[in-house]
């Protein structure tokens, strides 16, 4: 029996693994990218669906000029796993609702559509992986991850290590993977891996 078209592909990996870089390559090839982290940030903006509940739970001390200060919020949740779990419980259902809705609409279209890439650090932990057709996990070595986090996030090494420790281990994530992208080398090698994956997906879709 022919396999169904690849409509949605989950893209995950730990902090500093290079998810956004890989998602950007997929986007240039023609994919539609849904960024779960960006959606989560929008949900806690003033007027967002989760703003009031987050402020109610964490208190007005997380506000700066009437907006949730993500740095202040991060300082709280990355030092308390229970509060991080509570924040995720508030936000994740809304993110899942948005993304699953997009995927559902794409599946109902009879004409060919480019695959959706769901970029999410917590793809597996949040349950988002249940809505995608395949899972891609990106791996990178610990030193490279730290280097990228320090450069991109502007946080201390101690804080970066703490955040990495609170995430699901990469070997655990790989157990869920259909495809693993090795992002430990240079960008050209990563790009080649992504292009090969894209070509296989598109060939498979054309056959169905």
Secondary structure, DSSP 4 states (H G I P E B T S, - for coil): -PPPP--EEEEE--TTS-HHHHHHHHHHHT-EEEEHHHHHHHHTSTTSTTHHHHHHHH-GGGEETTEE-HHHHHHHHTT-HHHHHHHHHHHHHHHHHHHHHHHHHHHH-SS--PPEEEE-TTHHHHTGGGG-SEEEEEE--HHHHHHHHHHHH---HHHHHHHHHTSPPHHHHHTT-SEEEE-SS-HHHHHHHHHHHHHHHHHHHHH-
